[in-house]
Amino acid sequence: MKNLALIGLSILTASTLFAKTIEVGVIMPLTGSLAGYGQMTKKGIDLANQMKHTLKNGDNVKLVYVDNSGDKAQTANAVNKLNNEGVVAIIGALTSSNSLVVAPIVKREKIPAVAPVATNKMVTRANPYMNRACFIDPFQGKVAAKYAYKTLHAKTAVVIIDKAQAYSVGLAKAFMKNYAKLGGKIVKRVFITSGDKDFKAVLSIIKSANPDIIYAPIYAPEMALMARQAKMLGIKKPVLGGDGLSDATLRKVAKDAANGIMYTDHFNEKATPTKLSKEFVTKYHKKYKESVPSFAANGADSYFIIFNAMNKCDKLTRECIAKNITKTKNLEGVTGKITIPASGNPKKSAVINEIQNGKIEYKATVNP
């Protein structure tokens, strides 16, 4: 018995001695206008790595972060830097615009990548190395259009488009297409640019159009200022947006002007769909003392998708990881069970959230 114990200890010691550190790169906007999104996604990735970091062969997974400040040129530099450092896979970039920069580089260099929340359909097109952990805009736009027309009974809409963001342009297009199919009428399209501060002219146009609903597939910093200015102008129309409104910036800056704003999203902790989801939420509350934002949940899933693919490789190569990512089937994730086909686009449910008194309230779950 003593000899068996010694043999077991020797095997454990040997596996520890020969275990390697495997690096996975992460490209996030940790500074700049999108830092709020990057920071909350990082929290989810860090916790996921804390929960699962030792591969079945004993190797340890280490995260290597590069801040792209939400900038396209810095994103390209980040991918090249991580490639030169020999990472086996990349999580990122975060947004669609920056992920569209990542895609051709990882395809050329054959680096498997998973974007947490890049919903623009073009991100993964014809690219066996580029994947995502989220639903795509055609689905998100369809969900929003159906909810606006059938649940909210909104027959007319104004659509606000951020012309600087591929995410906003793509999601607006998906919403308008599906809304028109249902019988809804787009009475006006208005355009903004990320970083704008004064929206009074745009809001005056919206007020004159007098729609049943305002569809705003834009990001939280702009929506927060717009909501405050809309309240000052006496605009009381319901607002529906996309997952870009999930950042706490909207609630903190807009305060009570954010009340009633609804948006499609990837996750709500009040509707935890898997055992891992429940475990993650509990650990997240303990570690960060706050509720779980959807970007953190999708960040965690991006990590778990790569980790699961790595565990299926006898020889850990980029090529093997890439192939196994698109063989992901019914993987328990934070946002639900994940299956990723060859397209790199998982089929996932969406939730409808609403802001009330500074809190995110769960409204509904919509399945594909």
C-alpha positions in Angstrom: 0.0 0.0 0.0 2.9 2.3 0.9 4.6 1.5 -2.4 1.4 2.3 -4.3 1.1 5.7 -2.6 4.8 6.4 -3.4 4.1 5.5 -7.1 1.1 7.7 -7.2 3.0 10.6 -5.7 5.9 10.1 -8.2 3.5 10.2 -11.1 1.9 13.4 -9.7 5.3 15.0 -9.2 6.4 14.0 -12.7 3.3 15.4 -14.3 3.8 18.6 -12.4 7.4 18.9 -13.4 6.7 18.3 -17.1 3.6 20.5 -17.2 3.9 23.5 -19.5 2.3 27.0 -19.4 0.1 27.5 -22.5 -0.6 31.1 -23.4 -4.0 32.3 -24.8 -4.0 35.9 -26.0 -6.8 38.3 -25.1 -7.4 41.5 -27.1 -9.7 43.9 -25.1 -10.4 47.7 -25.0 -9.2 48.2 -21.4 -8.8 52.0 -22.0 -10.7 54.4 -24.2 -14.4 54.9 -24.9 -15.2 51.2 -24.9 -13.2 50.5 -21.7 -16.3 49.8 -19.7 -17.2 46.9 -22.0 -13.6 45.6 -22.0 -13.3 45.7 -18.3 -16.5 43.8 -17.6 -15.6 41.2 -20.3 -12.2 40.8 -18.7 -13.8 40.0 -15.3 -15.7 37.1 -16.9 -12.6 35.8 -18.7 -10.5 36.0 -15.6 -13.0 34.1 -13.5 -13.4 31.4 -16.2 -9.6 31.0 -16.2 -9.7 30.8 -12.4 -12.4 28.1 -12.5 -10.7 26.0 -15.2 -7.0 26.5 -16.0 -5.4 23.1 -15.8 -5.8 21.0 -19.0 -6.3 17.2 -18.7 -2.6 16.7 -19.6 -1.5 18.9 -16.7 -0.6 22.0 -18.7 -1.6 25.3 -17.3 -3.5 28.0 -19.3 -2.2 31.5 -18.8 -4.0 34.6 -20.2 -1.9 37.3 -22.0 -3.8 40.6 -22.3 -3.2 43.3 -24.9 -5.1 46.6 -24.7 -6.3 47.8 -28.1 -8.2 50.9 -26.7 -11.0 50.1 -29.1 -8.8 51.2 -32.0 -8.5 49.3 -35.3 -4.8 50.0 -35.9 -4.0 49.0 -32.3 -6.1 45.8 -32.8 -4.0 44.8 -35.8 -0.8 45.4 -33.8 -2.2 43.4 -31.0 -2.9 40.3 -33.2 0.6 40.5 -34.7 2.2 40.9 -31.2 0.4 37.9 -29.9 1.2 35.9 -33.0 4.9 36.7 -32.5 4.7 35.6 -28.9 3.3 32.2 -29.9 -0.1 32.2 -28.3 -2.1 29.1 -29.2 -5.4 31.0 -29.5 -6.9 34.5 -29.1 -10.0 35.7 -27.4 -11.1 38.9 -29.2 -11.5 41.4 -30.3 -14.5 42.6 -28.4 -16.6 44.6 -30.9 -17.5 43.9 -34.5 -15.5 46.7 -36.0 -12.3 45.5 -34.3 -13.1 41.8 -34.9 -13.3 42.5 -38.6 -9.7 43.6 -38.3 -8.7 40.5 -36.4 -10.4 38.1 -38.9 -8.1 38.3 -41.9 -4.9 38.3 -39.8 -5.8 35.1 -37.8 -6.9 33.5 -41.1 -3.5 34.3 -42.7 -1.5 33.2 -39.6 -3.8 30.3 -38.8 -4.6 31.3 -35.2 -7.9 30.2 -33.8 -9.9 33.1 -32.4 -13.2 33.5 -30.5 -14.9 37.0 -30.3 -17.1 37.4 -27.2 -19.7 39.8 -28.5 -18.9 40.7 -32.1 -22.4 40.2 -33.6 -21.9 41.5 -37.1 -22.5 38.6 -39.5 -19.3 39.4 -41.6 -16.9 38.7 -38.8 -16.7 34.9 -39.3 -17.4 34.8 -43.1 -15.4 32.2 -45.0 -12.9 31.9 -42.2 -12.1 28.6 -40.4 -10.1 30.3 -37.7 -12.6 33.1 -36.7 -15.4 32.2 -34.4 -17.7 33.9 -31.9 -19.4 33.1 -28.6 -22.5 35.2 -29.3 -25.5 35.3 -31.6 -25.4 37.3 -34.8 -27.1 40.5 -35.8 -29.6 38.9 -38.2 -31.0 37.0 -35.2 -30.8 39.8 -32.7 -32.4 42.2 -35.2 -35.2 39.8 -35.9 -35.9 39.3 -32.1 -36.0 43.1 -31.6 -38.3 43.6 -34.6 -40.7 40.9 -33.5 -40.8 42.2 -29.9 -41.4 45.8 -31.0 -44.2 45.0 -33.5 -45.9 42.1 -31.8 -45.3 42.6 -28.0 -45.1 46.4 -27.8 -47.6 46.9 -30.7 -45.3 49.6 -32.2 -46.4 50.1 -35.9 -43.9 52.9 -36.7 -40.2 53.3 -35.7 -37.3 55.7 -36.0 -33.9 54.0 -36.2 -30.8 55.6 -34.8 -27.6 54.4 -36.5 -24.0 55.0 -35.5 -22.3 55.2 -38.9 -18.8 54.6 -37.3 -19.7 51.2 -35.9 -20.2 48.1 -38.1 -22.2 46.6 -35.2 -24.7 49.5 -35.3 -25.0 49.5 -39.1 -25.5 45.7 -39.3 -28.0 45.5 -36.5 -30.0 48.4 -37.8 -30.2 46.8 -41.2 -31.4 43.5 -39.7 -34.1 45.2 -37.6 -35.4 47.3 -40.5 -35.7 44.3 -42.8 -37.6 42.2 -40.3 -39.7 45.0 -39.0 -40.9 45.8 -42.5 -41.7 42.2 -43.1 -44.0 42.2 -40.1 -45.8 45.3 -41.4 -44.0 48.0 -39.5 -43.0 51.3 -41.0 -39.6 53.0 -40.6 -40.6 56.7 -40.6 -37.1 58.0 -40.2 -33.4 57.0 -40.0 -31.0 59.3 -38.2 -27.3 59.0 -38.0 -24.8 59.7 -35.2 -21.0 59.1 -34.8 -19.3 57.5 -31.8 -18.0 60.2 -29.5 -20.8 62.7 -30.2 -22.1 64.6 -27.2 -24.8 66.9 -28.4 -27.9 65.0 -29.8 -30.4 67.8 -29.7 -30.7 68.2 -33.5 -31.2 64.4 -33.9 -33.7 64.3 -31.1 -35.7 67.2 -32.6 -36.0 65.2 -35.9 -37.2 62.1 -33.9 -39.7 64.2 -31.9 -41.1 65.6 -35.2 -41.4 62.1 -36.7 -43.5 61.0 -33.7 -42.8 57.2 -33.9 -44.4 54.5 -31.8 -40.9 53.3 -30.9 -37.2 54.4 -31.2 -34.8 51.6 -32.2 -31.3 52.5 -31.1 -28.6 49.8 -31.9 -25.8 52.0 -30.5 -23.4 51.9 -27.5 -24.1 53.0 -24.0 -22.0 56.2 -23.7 -24.0 57.8 -26.6 -27.3 56.4 -25.4 -26.8 57.7 -21.9 -26.3 61.3 -23.1 -29.1 60.9 -25.6 -31.5 59.7 -22.9 -30.8 62.7 -20.7 -31.3 65.1 -23.5 -34.5 63.3 -24.7 -35.9 63.7 -21.2 -35.1 67.5 -21.3 -36.9 67.8 -24.7 -40.0 65.9 -23.3 -39.6 62.8 -25.6 -41.3 59.9 -23.9 -41.3 57.3 -26.6 -40.2 53.7 -25.7 -36.6 52.9 -26.6 -35.4 49.5 -27.7 -31.7 48.7 -28.4 -29.2 45.9 -28.8 -26.6 44.3 -26.5 -24.5 47.5 -26.8 -26.7 49.1 -24.2 -25.8 46.6 -21.5 -22.9 48.6 -20.1 -23.5 50.1 -16.7 -22.5 53.5 -18.1 -26.0 53.9 -19.4 -27.6 53.5 -16.0 -24.9 55.6 -14.2 -24.9 58.5 -16.5 -28.5 58.6 -17.6 -29.9 57.8 -14.1 -33.7 58.0 -14.1 -33.7 59.0 -17.8 -32.7 55.4 -18.5 -35.9 54.0 -17.0 -37.9 51.9 -19.4 -35.1 51.5 -22.0 -35.2 47.9 -23.3 -32.6 45.9 -25.2 -31.8 42.5 -26.6 -29.0 40.8 -24.7 -27.0 37.5 -24.3 -27.7 36.8 -20.7 -29.5 37.6 -17.5 -28.5 36.0 -14.2 -32.2 35.7 -13.2 -32.5 33.1 -16.0 -29.4 30.8 -15.5 -29.7 28.0 -18.1 -27.0 25.5 -17.0 -25.3 24.1 -13.9 -22.1 25.9 -14.9 -24.1 29.1 -15.2 -25.3 28.9 -11.7 -21.8 28.1 -10.4 -20.3 31.0 -12.4 -22.9 33.5 -11.1 -22.3 32.4 -7.4 -18.5 32.8 -7.8 -18.8 36.1 -9.7 -20.9 37.6 -6.9 -18.4 36.4 -4.3 -15.3 37.7 -6.3 -16.7 41.0 -7.6 -19.6 41.9 -5.3 -21.8 42.8 -8.3 -24.3 41.2 -10.7 -23.1 39.4 -13.8 -23.2 41.6 -17.0 -23.8 39.8 -20.2 -20.4 40.8 -21.6 -18.7 39.0 -18.7 -20.8 35.9 -19.3 -19.9 35.9 -23.0 -16.2 36.5 -22.2 -16.3 33.5 -19.9 -17.9 31.4 -22.7 -15.2 32.5 -25.2 -12.6 31.1 -22.8 -14.6 27.9 -22.1 -15.0 27.2 -25.8 -11.2 27.5 -26.4 -10.4 25.5 -23.2 -12.8 22.7 -24.2 -11.2 22.6 -27.7 -7.7 22.5 -26.2 -8.7 19.5 -24.0 -9.6 17.5 -27.2 -6.1 17.8 -28.7 -3.6 15.1 -28.1 -1.0 17.4 -29.6 -1.7 21.0 -28.8 -1.5 23.0 -32.0 -3.3 26.0 -33.4 -4.7 23.8 -36.2 -6.1 21.2 -33.7 -7.7 23.9 -31.5 -9.3 25.6 -34.6 -10.8 22.3 -35.8 -12.2 21.4 -32.4 -13.8 24.8 -31.8 -16.1 24.1 -34.7 -16.8 20.6 -33.3 -18.2 22.1 -30.1 -21.5 20.4 -29.3 -23.8 21.1 -26.4 -21.0 22.5 -24.3 -22.2 23.8 -21.0 -21.5 27.5 -21.0 -22.5 30.4 -18.8 -25.1 31.7 -21.3 -26.4 28.2 -22.1 -25.5 25.1 -24.1 -23.2 26.0 -26.9 -22.9 24.3 -30.3 -20.6 25.8 -32.9 -20.9 24.6 -36.6 -18.4 25.2 -39.3 -19.6 28.7 -39.8 -18.2 29.7 -36.4 -21.6 31.1 -35.4 -23.3 29.4 -32.4 -27.0 29.0 -32.2 -28.1 30.7 -29.0 -31.1 32.3 -27.3 -31.5 36.0 -26.7 -33.0 37.7 -23.7 -34.9 41.0 -23.5 -33.8 43.2 -20.6 -35.3 46.5 -19.3 -33.7 49.2 -17.1 -35.8 50.1 -14.1 -34.6 52.2 -11.2 -31.0 51.6 -12.0 -31.4 47.9 -12.2 -31.6 45.4 -15.1 -34.9 43.6 -15.1 -35.4 40.4 -17.0 -38.3 40.5 -19.4 -38.2 37.4 -21.7 -36.1 34.7 -23.4 -36.4 34.3 -27.2 -35.1 31.0 -28.7 -33.6 30.7 -32.2 
